[in-house]
Amino acid sequence: MAEARAVLFDLDGTLADTAPDLGRALNRLRAERGLEPLPIGVMRAHASSGARGLLKAGFGLTPESGGYDALRDRFLELYAENLCVDTRLFDGIPELLSRIEARPLPWGIVTNKATRFTHRIVAALGLAERVGCVVCGDTTAHIKPHPAPLLHAAQALALPPEVCCYLGDDLRDVQAAHAAGMSSVAVEWGYHGTENGGPRSWNAGAVIAQPRDLIAVL
């Protein structure tokens, strides 16, 4: 893989473990409807897909189902109330960011999560003054796996896409990186989805088991 001049991260499942707070919102929604809570382990694999994945796990609903929109809106209301209670950077990420900054390389975040949630989480995690760019699910007209968000990030960093490296825990992250002409790194921590196989089946440029492994890749 070509030497990178910038590093871009997916947020949920790659940079930060947001599943506990997403799961709490889902269980509050289930409780409102008289349902028992689900274990966090059941919900974790769905967390990368946000409301869509979690409502499928919690209620068996898809965006085509009747009543889906109202349930999604209520889920997002509940999530917004307790957005960053148990959300944390994954082990090893703080050290990795420090090493990236010491090079020094710019780094950014590209997520499908909406702006109204993303910036609050980034601030709560103490990253707002450090991150070079934040591209959210409503920043461009498309979301990953479309390349538009990644291309927007490269433009924000004033770099060509081919010198950027993108890390993600979902197949669509690798697909977006390929479409944008960026180097792709799949991570073995995180959520990975439920229908995409494992990271080693995604044809990523590299697969890493823990954050510190990225340094050798770069």
N, C-alpha and C positions, 0 to 999 in steps of 0.2 A: 504494500500500500504506500502511495506517495506520502512524503512528509507533510503533515498538516500544519496550516498556519492559523487555524481556529478550530474550536471544539464546540459542537452544538449538542444539547441534551434534550431528549424527551423528558417530561416532568413526572407524570404518574408512573411509578414502577421502575423508573430508571434513575432519576435524580432523588426523588422523594417517595417514601412509603406513605401514600395517601389513603390506602385501603381502610385503616381503622376508622377514619372520620366518614368516609363514604359508606362503610358498613353500618356505622351508627345511624346515619340518616335513613338507610334502607330499613333497619330494624324499627326505628321510630315510625316509619310509614306503615310497616307491617302491623305494629302494635295499634295504630289508629284504626286498622281494619280487622282487629281481633285475631291476628295471627301471631304465632310464637316466633321468637327471634331465631335467626339463622346464625350458625357459627361463623366467625370471621374467615375460617379456612374455606368454607363453601363460597364465600363472596369474593375472596382475593383474586381468583383467576379471572373474574369478570371486571375487575376494577379498571383495567386499561380502557375498556369500552365505555366508561362513564355511565350516565343514566341509562343508556340503551342496554348495556350489558347487565347492569345491576337490576333493572326492572324485569329483565328476562329471567334472571336468577331468582328474584324474590317473588315474582308474580306470574311467570310464564308468559309475559306479554311482549309483543314486538311493536314497532312503530305503526304497524298496520292494524293493530288490535283496537277495538272499541274502548274508549276511555283512556287510552294511552297518554294523550297529551295532558289531560288534567292530572293524572298520576305523576307524570314526569315533572310537571310544574310544581307540584307539592313536594316531591322528592328534592328538587333543587332549592326550594324554600327552606326545607329542614337542613339541608347540607350547608346553606349559607349561614345558618344560625350558629353552627359549630364547625367552622371551616378548617381550623388548624389547631385542634386540641391535642390530638395524638399523632398528627402528621409529623414525620421526622425525615431528615436526610438519611439515606441508607448508610450503613456502616462503611467507612472508607471513602465516602464522597467528600467530606470536608478536607481530608488530607489530599485527595486527588485535585480538588479545586485549587488548593494552595500550591501544589506542584505545577499545575497549568499556569497559574498566575506568575509563578517564579520564573517561567521560561523567558520572557513573558508571552503568553498567547491569550488573545481574547476568547471568551466563551459566552455562549448564549443558550436560551431555552426556546424550543419549538414544540408546542403542545396543541392538542385538539380541545383542551379545556377552555371555556369561555374566559374572556378578559376579566369579567367581574369577580371571578374566583381566583384566577391565576395570579394577578398582581397582589392580592391580599396574602396569598400563600407565600409568594416570593418574599414579600416584606416580612412576614412572620418568621420565616426561616433565616432572616438576616442577610439576604442575598441581593436586595434591591440596589445597593450602592456598588455592588461588585459585578453584576451581570452586564454583559455588553449589549445584549438585545433580548427582548422577550416577544415572541410571536405566538399569538393565541389562536384558538379555533375560529374566532370571528375577525381576525386581523385581515385576512385575505378572503376572496370569494370562495375558496376551496379549503378543505381540510385534508390531512394525510389519509391515504397514500398519494394524493396529488402532490406534485413537487412545489406548488406555489408558496406554501409557508416556508419551506427551506430556502427557496430562491429569495424570498423577501428577507430572510435572516442574513443571507450572504450579502445582499445589497446594503442592509443596515450596518454591517461590519465593514463595508467598502472592500470586499474581497470577492474574487471569482469563486463560484461554487466548487470547482475542482480542487481547491486547496482547503476546503472545509471537511471536517469529519463529523458524522452524526451518529450518536448512540441511542439505541432504543431497545425496549423489551418486548416489542410486538412486530409481527411480520410487516404490518403497514409502515413501520418506521424504516425498515430496510428497503421496502418498495419505493418509498418517497425519496430516500437517499439515492437510489439507483436512478430514478426518474430525473432527479435534480443534477446528476453528475457528480455527486459527492461520494467520498469514502463512507462506507457503512460499517458500524460495529454493533453486533447483537450482544446483549448482556444476559448472563445466565441467572442473575438475581431478577426480582421483579415478578410480573404477573403472567405474561406470555399468552394470554387469551386461552380459549378452550377448543379452538378448531384449527389452529395453525401449525400443529406439530411443535417441535422444540426449536430453539435458536439455531442449532446446527443444521437444520433443514431449510433455512431461509436464504441461503446463498449470500450471506453477508461477507464483506471483505475480511472481517475478523470476528471471532467470538471470544469474549472474555468472561472469566469466572468471578472476578472481583474487581472493584474499581482500580486498584493499584496496577492491574495488568495493562491498563490503557497506556501507561507511560512507555512500555516496550513497543506497543503498536505505533505510537506517535513517532 
